[in-house]
Amino acid sequence: MKVVAAYLLAVLGGNTSPSADDLKAILGSVGAEAEDERIQLLLSEVKGKDITELIASGREKLASVPSGGGGVAVAAAAPGAGAAAAPAAAEAKKEEKVEEKEESDD
């Protein structure tokens, strides 16, 4: 993913055909390791292609992927845990109210 990001940064910076050295320089500027194999793979896949068309094509592919939906998983507390937590919460609220009154007297 970082190689793709470096490629896109180079293109956005005005370099319409970034080289492996360009991508290595971008990745090196932020301390990221540049993997030659991944860089060469990306460059071979995008060679001669318009980046805008590639992005549009990718969006179309992602639009067909189902997302969201699904049920929401809710973790229920153990029956005993809720009973123990309630008095502690009530006690904390009482302490908070007492502190507020003391502050308003000053």
PyMOL commands that set and color helices and strands:
alter all, ss='L'
color gray80, all
select helices_A, chain A and resi 2-12+20-29+36-46+51-63+79-105
alter helices_A, ss='H'
color red, helices_A
deselect
rebuild
show_as cartoon
